[in-house]
Amino acid sequence: MNQRVNHPLLGIDGDDENSNTSGNADFMAVLDARLSRRSVLRGGVGTAAAVVLGGLSVSACGGGDDDAPVANPPVDKLSFTAVAKSTADAVSVPAGYTAAVIYALGDPLTAGTPAFANDGSDTDFDQRAGDHHDGMEYFGLNTAGTARDANGSERGLLAMNHEALSDNYLHVNGSSARPRPASESDKEIPAHGVSVVEVRKTGSTWAYVQDSAYNRRVTPLTPLELSGAVRGNALVKTLYSTAGTGARGTINNCGTGYTPWGTLLTGEENFEGYFTRSAGDDAARGDKSVTALNRYKRKQGAASRHGWETSGADDKYQRWDISKIGASADGSDDYRNELNTFGYIVEIDPYDKAAIIKKRTTLGRFAHESAAFGKAVAGKPLAVYMGDDSRGEYIYKFVSATNWDAADAEPSNRIAAGDKYLDSGKLYVAKFNDDGSGDWIELSFDNLDVKNYAGYAFADAGDVAIHSRLAGDAVGATAMDRPEWCAVHPTTGEIYYTLTNNSVRKLEPAAPAVGASPDSIQRALDAANPRSYKDSYGGAPEGSAGNINGHIIRMKEEGGEPAATGFTWDVYLFGAQSDADTSKINLSSLTADQDFSSPDGLWFSRSTGLCWIQTDDGAYTDVSNCMMLLGVPGTVGDGVKTTLSYTLADTSTLNVDTYVGKKPTADTLKRFLVGPKDCELTGCTETPDGKTVFANIQHPGETISAATIGNPAGYVSHWPGNAGYQATVGNTTSRPRSATLAITKDDGGRVGA
């Protein structure tokens, strides 16, 4: 996440790049139609008063799924009153619910770490909650807190990603110009990564446990291992690990996954932006790595996001410069290959600090969001579903070489179970056909389309795993509108993906100029990405057309088999404003109680079977802050084939067929929560009994500059301080903080039921 795509009139966030120049048809290849618009998810619900909990209420969900079945009767009708859209600097939840902040940026994780001052003077972020709370999973503990209890609902561990930074708030006077002071980089680097924190319920109140022995941070400096197809490959040898077996840290962690054996999977998303290359690095390299670096959005001369490489000669800073400066042939004397050690799914055992942390490289390398397991069935392989969050990128599936053994649900060594199921298997990429069918294409060195690809000379299986995007190009995968979170329905096994938006989806795409930046490549309309339209923001003139509001696509494997190579698909919901044209934009007929833009986080409750949808929007925020919706999912094929008719510049007509899921009603889709100003809703998990949902508010009030950091009255948000969290109630000067909410139903029942 953290790729907030603003309205075309306001520009596009630099992270939202399209580095796919392959020209592969977007969803099946339907010619020259292009789409670039904003879509909104649709749901159904009647209007009613929402409870606005002065900022201490929060909720936003998106996360991975495990394969545990729904423990209680699934919910088929939503009974709460929909929350109204809001631009207040507060969190709104339905009447009958409470959302309380329990864990925020800077909270200390050891007894000896000082309380967070939140004035820019704090240090020791390797002992504090990191910034930009994102995907998370709940791991149960027994009542004594001494061992894992998969059903423990009163005490557990939250394993949480810290994706990025609102860096100006971390420093007294905001972020300094380059060269960056080492003291600032030393705060920012460990504020990334993952935290594991114990949470405990006392009565009806949740709180985190500051002095828990389980608490820890995993940062960009934590030693890890490369495991699987890439381990020992020539392309991952660095000065840090000359054998190509080790890596240092994890960064830009976005979505998560919960393995059937009880560990965390965390995805490294926009990792490339942290690195720089010199202006003459192409010539210095003089090999195929230049092609790969361009495909992964690191052209020569590219500046790093934070400039950590300018903080000194120490190795911990210089690793962020991936220019070829050494004399070795294999890169073992510099960091030219450092980028290749990022972009993976990382496995962490949250219960065991001594367990090795491993990057599961066989699952491919790209801008990973979440990793959702299909249903685990004894005697059959496991499937893991993943998306590549960038414009024009692909949807992937990994199928384990080993069949699932139910005894491994409680293994003596959880990381060894990960070795067994995640290090060997097949990686597939999706191709969507215009008739509602689809194909999983294996990305293997034995696939002749990969082996003989003219665009890049793959050397071996490790090379294919490192450069999954290029392998996807080679086999003609369908370019999608930013595949973000994926989730698997706990009983049907159907797979859902959020496609957040795509500003370069066009009806009549322009041919790219020679040497054009990859993020400027326009894509034609196709069945799975069928919309391109204009919209206005805040009363301004309409911007350029594109898929402005995004949509959610869902897939059903042939025969329900995890190893199937074919699937059927349709669109669960199209994001849109409720008053938009229902023939070409608001295809799901969303009402004012359901409309939304830019779906991002996505997660299924294993207790209720309900679908949580979170937004990361910049196109509808003149009307409402980002939000979270709750839906009763249907099934693939429950709707109708729909034809969108477009008029081209030459006045001819282009018809694009798509497949729209059953339209929601007021009983099957409702807005559940609206967040504070300038935030993103992301990360969702629950206790096994379904009575507490945890959700994250990311980067409230992130729009601030170093020049204005000294003027609290100018902050866009003061949440959660203005809600009373570690500040005076009504505080109008506190710096905003990313934070985690515990959401409960006042009558003690299951959330959403």
N, C-alpha and C positions, 0 to 999 in steps of 0.2 A: 504494500500500500504506500501511503505517503506519496502518491502520484496524482495530486489533485489537479484535474484538468479543468481549467477555467473556461468560461464562455469564450468563444472565438474573438469577441471584441476586447477581451481582457488579456488575451495571450494564453500560452500553454506552458505549464510547468516544465522546467528543463528535464525532469526525470522521465517525462512521458514521451519517450522517443520511439521511433520506428526504425530499427536497424535491419529490418528484413528487406533486402533489395532483390530477392529471388524472383519476384514477379509471379509467384505461385498464386493461383486463383484463390480468392477468398471464399471459402466454403465451396468448393466444387468448380470454381472457375467460370462463373457466369460473366463472361465478356467485359464490355466496357462500361458497366454501370458502376458508379462510385457513391459511397455513402459517407457522410461526415456530419454527424448531428448529435443530438443528445437525446437519449431515450430514458424513459422513466418506468420503473416497475409498477405493476399494477396490482391492486388488491381490492378488497371490498370491505366496507364498513359504514356504519351510520355515524353521524356526528354526535359528539357529546362532550361534556366538560372534562378536561384532563386535570390532574393534580400537578401543579408546578411546585417542585420541592426545591426552592431557592438555590439550587446548584448542587445540593448534596444528593440529588437524584441523578442517576446516570445509567445508561445502558446502551450497548452497541454490540452486535455480535457478528462473528465470522470466525470460523475455525475448522479444525479437522474433525473427523469422525472416527470413532472406533466401531467395532463390529458387534458390540453387545446389542441384543434385541431390546425392543421397547419393553420395559419392566411393568408398566401399568397399561390400562386400556388407552389406546390412542385417542386424541381429541379430534373430533370431526366438526366442531362448531365453536367459534370464538365468542365468548360471552362478555368480555370487557368492552368498555366504551372507548372508541378510538380517540387517540390524542390528537389535538389540533396542531397544525403547523405553527411554528413559533420562531421568532428571531430574538427572543429574550436570552440573556446570559445566565441561563439556568437549565436544569434538567426537568423535563416533564414526563410523568408516567401516568397510567390510568388510575382512576379512583379505585381504592382497594389494594394498591401496591405501594411499596416503599423501596427506594433505592438509596443506599448509603455508601459513601466513599470509605474504602478500607485500606488503600495502599496507593501512594502517590510518588511522583518523582522526588528523589532525594531522601525518602524515608530510610532510616538506618536499619541495617540487617544484622548488626551485632550489638551486644549490650554496651560495648565501649565506644561505639560510634556516636558522635554528638547529634542532637536533634537538628533537623534541617532548618537553616536560617532563611532560605529562599530569598536572599538578597544578592546573590552572585558570589558570595565569599566561600561557599561550601567547597570542600575537596573530598577526597577518598571515595570516588564514585564506584570503585571496585567493592565497596562495602555498603553501598546504598542502592535503592531502586534506581534503575536507569531511566532514560527519557523515552518518550513516544511509545507508551504501552501499546502493544499490538496483539497478535494471536496468543492464545493461552489455553492450557488444558488443566483440568483438576485431577489430582491423584489422591485417592482416599488413604487415610491412616486409621489404625485401630484407636479405640478410645484412650489408650495409654500413650499413643503417639510413638510407639516403639517399632511398629512394623506396618507394611502395606496391608490395607484392607480395601479391596476394589469397591466394596459397597459402603465404605465409611462416608457418612454424610454430615457428621458433626465436626470433623477434624480432617484436614487434608493439606496437600501442597498445591499451590498454583505455580506452574512453570510458565513463564511469560517472556515474550519477545520485547526488546527495546529497539525499535527499528531505526530511528534517526534522532535528530536533535532540533530543538528550538534554541539554537546556540546562543543567541543574544541574551536569553534569560539566565544562562549558566554563569555569566561573568558580570562583575559589578558594573562595568561600563559598556557592556555588550561585547561582541566579538571584535577583536582587533584586526587591522589590515595585515596583509602579508609583508614580510615574513611573520608567521604566527609565533607568538611567545610560547615557549615550551610549557609554561604553567597552564596555558589555555588548552593546548593539545592534550596535556595530561589529564585534564578534566573530560574533554570531549570523547576521547578514544574509549575509556572504560564506561562511559555513559551509554554506549551501545552494547548489544549482545543479548543475553538472556538472564533472568533472575529466577531463582527457585525460592519461594517464601511459604512458610507455614501459615495457614489461616485456621481459626478456631471459632466455633459458635458457642456463645454462652447465653443461655436463655434464647432470645430471639435475635441476638445481636452478634454480628461477625466482626472480627478484628484480626489483624495480622500479628504474629508472635515475633517480636523484635529479637529475642535471644535464642530462637530455635536453633538446634544443632543442624537442622536440614537447610537453613538459609545459606544461599551462596550466589555468587555472580559468575557468569561465563562471559568473557569479554573478547575484544579483538586481539588480546595478548595471551589468551589461554592456550596452552599446548593441546593439539588435537592430532588424530591420525587420519590419513587418507585410507579408505578401505574400499575394496571392490575393484572395478575394472581399471581405474586410473592409478592405483597404487603402484609406485615404482616407475611410472611412465616417464619417458624423457622430457615430456612437456610440462612436468610439475617439479622438476629439479630446481632448487633455489639455493641461495647462500645459507638459508636457515635449515633446509633439509636437502643435502646434496644427493641423497639416495631417492628423493621423491616419495617418501613414505609419510612424512609429517607435514603439518600445517600449523599456522599460528592464528588461532582465534576464528571468530565468526562475526559477520557484520551485515547490517541492513536486513535483519531477521523480520520476516513479515508474518505469513501464516504458519499454522502448526498442524500436527497430526498426532493421533493417539494410537500407539501400536497395540495389537491384540495381546502382547506380552507385558504391557504396562510401562512403556517408555515414551519420551517426547520426541517427535520429529519437528524440526524447525527449518524453515526455508530461507535461504539467502537470496534476497531479491535484487535490488539495484546496487549491486556490489561494485560495478565498474566505475561509478562516479567518484569513488574515493581515491582513485589512482590518477597519476599524470604520466604523460609521455613527452619527451623532448620534441622540438620541431623537426629535427633531422633523424628521428628514430627509424623511419621507413628505410632510409638508405643504410643506416647502421645495421639493421637486421637483414635486409635483402633476401628474405625467404617468405614462405607461405604464411608465417605468423602475422604478417601485415594484413592479409586477407581476413584471417580469423579475428584480429583485433578490431578491424573496421566493422565486422559483422557483430561483434560484441560491444560496440559503441565506444571504443577507445581509439580514436584517430590520433595520429601524431600531432603534438601541440595541444592536445586536450588538457584543460586545467582540472585539477582535482577539486572536489566539492569543498573541502575545508582547509586545504593547504598544509596538512600536517607534515609533509615532506620538507617544509621550509623551517621547521622548528629546531633543527640542529643536525649534527653529523651522526648522532646515535642511530643504531640499526633500527630501533623501533619507529623512527621517523622516516628513514631512507627507504624502507620497504614499500612506501606508498608511491615511489617513483619507479615505474616499470620500464624505463628506457634501458636499452642494451648498452651497458658501459663496461662490462667485463670482457676478458679475452678468451674465455672458455668457449668451447663449441656447444656445450650442453646447458649453459645458464647457471652452473653451480657456483659461480663467483659473483653473481649480482641478482637482481630481482626481476629480470625480464619475464620470468614465468610466474611471478607471484599472482597475477590475475587469474591464472588457470587453477589456483588452489581455492578459489571462491566460486560461488554459484551453485552450491549443492544442497541437498537435504542432509541435515546434521542430526544424529541421534544422541540423546542425553538420557541417562538414567537419573531421574530426579530424586530417587531414594538413596543413592549411593555416591557420595562425593569422590570416592576413590576409583570409581569405574571410569574406564577410558571413554572419552568422547570421540565419536567417529563421524567422518563425512562419508555418506553412502553414495559413492560416485557412480555406481552402476545405474542409479536412477536419473542420470543425465545432468547436464550443466546448462542452466538458463536462469532467468529471473523468476525463481521459485516463489510461489505464494504458499498455499497450504498443500498437504499431502493427505488425501483421504483414502482410507482402506475400504475396499468393497467388503461384502459380507464374508466372514471367515467360515468356511465349510470344511470339516475334516475330510482329508483325502483329496482336496483340490488345492491348486495353487492360490496364493494371495495376489490380489490386484491392488495397486496403489495409483490413484489418479492425481494428476498435477497440471497446473497451468503456467504459462510463461507470460508474465504481466508486462507487455509492451505492445504498442500498436503493430498489428500485422503479424503477431506471433502465434504459437501453436498450442494445442492441447495434447497432453501425453498420458500414457499408461505404462506402468511397470508390472510385469507378471513374474512372480518368483519361480525359480527352478525347482524349489522344494515344495511339496504339498503340505498343507497345514496339519499339524498334530495338535489336538486340543490340549494335550498335556503341557504344551509350551505356553499356555495362558498363565501359568505360575512357575516360570523356570527358576532354577537356582542362580543362574547368571543371565540377566536380562540382555546385556550387550551381546553375549554369545548367541542368544536367540536372534538378535538383529543380524549377526554374521550369517546365520543359517538361512534367513529368509530374504535379506536385502542385498547381499553381496553378489549373488548369482541369479540371473534371470534375463528376461527380454524386455527391451524398451521399445514402445510403440508410439507413433504419432498419428493424429486423427486427420482423416479426410472426409469432409461432409459433402454428400451428394444432394443434388437439387430435388430428388424425389423423396426425401426424408430418410434415406438410408445413409450409412457411413461405413468407412473401412479403417481398421487399425493396421498401419503399415510398420513392419518391424524395422528399426534402425540398427542394422547389424553390418559389420564389415563384410559379411558374406552376401549381403544384398548388393547385387551388381549395380543398381542405381546409385548406391552409396559408394561402392568401391571404384566405380568408373566415373564419378562425378567430375565434370569439367571445371566446376567452379572452385574446387579445393581438393588437393591430393591427400586423402586419408591414408595414414600409415598403418593403423592397427585398430583393434577394438577400443583401446584407451583413447585414441584420437577421436573416435566416433562419440564416445561418452563425453569427452571434454567439449566437443563442438557439436552438440545435439542440434543446435539451430541450423548449422550448415547441412547436417544429415537430413533434417526436415525439409530444407530447400531441395535437396537432391531427389527426394521421393515425391515431391509435389504435394506436401501437406497443405491444409487449408489455413490461410492467414485469417486470424480472428481479431475481433475488436477488444483487445486487451483482456485475455483470460486471467481472471484474478482467482478468488477463492473457489474451491470445489468442495462439494459435500455429497455424501452418499446417504440415501434414505435408509433408515435402520431396518425396515422390514421388506420393502420392495427391492432394495438394492439398486434403484435407479440413481444415476449420477447427475448432479446439477453443477453448472459453472456460471459464475457471474462474468459478464462481458461488460466492463464498466462504461466505456464510451470509445469513440474513435473520431477525432476531428478530421482525419484524412480519408474517411470513407466517402466516396464521391459518386454521383450519378454518371458523370463523364470525366473520368480521371485524366489529368494532364500527364503527358509523357515526362518522365524525370529528365532533368538536364544532365549533361555529362558531368560527373563528379558531384552530383547533388548529394546533400546530406541524407543519410538513410531515413531520418525522421520526417523528411518531406515527401516520401514516396506515397502517392495516392493509390487507394485501392477501390476496385469496382464493387458494385453491389452483387450479392449472391443470396442464395436461399437462406443461409444461416446468419447472414449479416445484411438484412434487406432494406435498411432504412438510411436515407440521407435527406436532411431537411434543415431549414434555417430557424433561428429563434432569436428573440431579443432578450436583453438582460437589463433589468432595472430601468426599463423605459427607453433604452438606447436603441439605435437602429439595429436591424437584424444582422447577425454576423454571417460568416460563410457556412455553407451547409456541411453536415456531417452527421455521424451517429452521436448526437449530443447527450442523450439520456441513458443509453445502454440497455441491455436486456439480460435475461437469465435463460440459458439453454439447458436442456436436459437430455439424457441419453439412456437407452436401455440396451444392455448387451444381448446378443442373440442367444436364446436359450437360457438366459440368466447366468451364463458361464463366465468366470473371471478371465479365462484365456481366450474368449471369443475374438475373432478377427473382424467381426461385423457388428453393427449396432443400428438402431433406429433413433431418431431424434425429433424434438420439436422445441418450441420456445415457451417456457413456463410463463414468463411475464415480460412485457415490454415496458421499460420505464418511460414515463411521459407526464406532462402536466394534464390535469383532468379536463381542461378546456381545449386540448389539442385535437386536431383532425383525427377522427376515429378510423378513417379509411387508410391513412398512411403513417400516422404517428402514434396516437393513443390506441394501438391495436388491441390492447387488453381492456379497453373501456374503463380505465381507472377513475374512481371518484375522488373528491376532495379529501376523503378520509384515507385514501390509499395511494395517492400519486406520490412519486418520488423520482429521483434522478441519480444516476451513477451508482448502481448496486456494486458492492465491493465485498464486505464480509458476508459469509454464508455458513450456516450451521444448523444441523438437525438435532433436536432434543431426542435423546434415547428414552426419555420417560414419557413424553407426550406425542412424539412423532411429528411435532410442529416444526416449521421451517423459519428460522430467524434470518432476516435480511438487513444488512447494514449499508449505509451510504457514505461515500467519500466524494462529495460533490462541490463543484464550483459553478454550476450552470443554473441552479435553481435556488441558490442561497440568498437571492434578493427577496425570496418569498418565505423560505424556511431554513433554519439551521439543519445540519445533517441529522439523520434519524435512523430508527430501527423499526422494522415492521415484523409482524408475525403472520404466517400463512399456513393454511391447511393445504398441503400439497396434493395434487392429483396424480395422474399417471401419464406417461408418454402416449400420445395419440388420443387424449380425451377431448381435443378441440377440433379445429377444422383447418383445411388448407385454405389459404388466403392469397389473393393476387393483388400486388401493389402495382398500380399503373402510373408510370412516369412519362412526362413529355420532355424529349431531348431538345437540344438547341436547334436542330434542323426541323423541329415540329413533329418528328416521328415519335412513336410510342414504344416504350420499353416496359414490358410486364415482368415482374419478379415474383415468383411464387415462394411462399414461406408457409410454415406450419405453426399456427397459434394455439396454445393450450387453452383449455376451458377457462372462460372468463371468470374472474373472482366475483364473489358476492360480499355483502356486508358481513356474512358469517364466516367467510373463508380467507379474508385478508384485511388487516387493520394496522394502522400506525400505532405502535406500542410506546415509543419513546422519541423525544426530540432532545438533542444535546445543546450545550451552551454555544456561544458564538465561536466561529472560526475553528471548529473542531472536526474531527472525523470519528465515526463510530466504528470500532473494530475490535475483534477478539471476543469470543463468547464460549462459555462452558457452563456446566452445571454440576451440582451434587448428584450422586446416583439416584436419590429419591425424587429428584426433579423439583424440590422445594426452594432451591436457591439457584439463581442464574447469576453468573459473574460476567461483567462486560466492561470494556475499556472505552474511555474518552481520550482520544489522542490529540495532542497539540492544540488545546483551546487557545485562542488568541495568538496564534503563531505569527500573525502579520505585525511585525515590529522591526524597527531598524536600530542599529547601534546608536544612531543619532538621537533617537527618541526614548531610549531605555530609561533615561532619568526623569521621564514625565509619566508617572503612573496614571494620571488622568487620561492619557492618550492611549492606554492599553485597550485593545479590542475586547479582551476578556479578563476577568479577575477570578474566574472559577478554578478550583473549588474553595478558595479562601472566602469568597463572598457568600458561600454556603455554610461557613463555619468550620471548615476542616483546617485544623491547626492554625486558626486565625480568628480574630474577633468577628462575630457574626455581623454581616453587613459590610465587611471589609471592602473598601473601594480602591485600595492601593496595592494589594498583594499581586505578586507575579503569578500568572496562570501556570498550572501544572497538569501534565497527563496523569490520569488516575484510574483506578479500578473500582467498580461498583459491585456491591452485593444487592441483588434485587430479590425481594421476597413478597409473597402475597400475605396481606394482613390477617387473613383467616388461617394461615399456616398450610394452605394447600399447595398443589403443584402450580408453578408459574405457567400461565397461559391456559390452565384448565378451568 
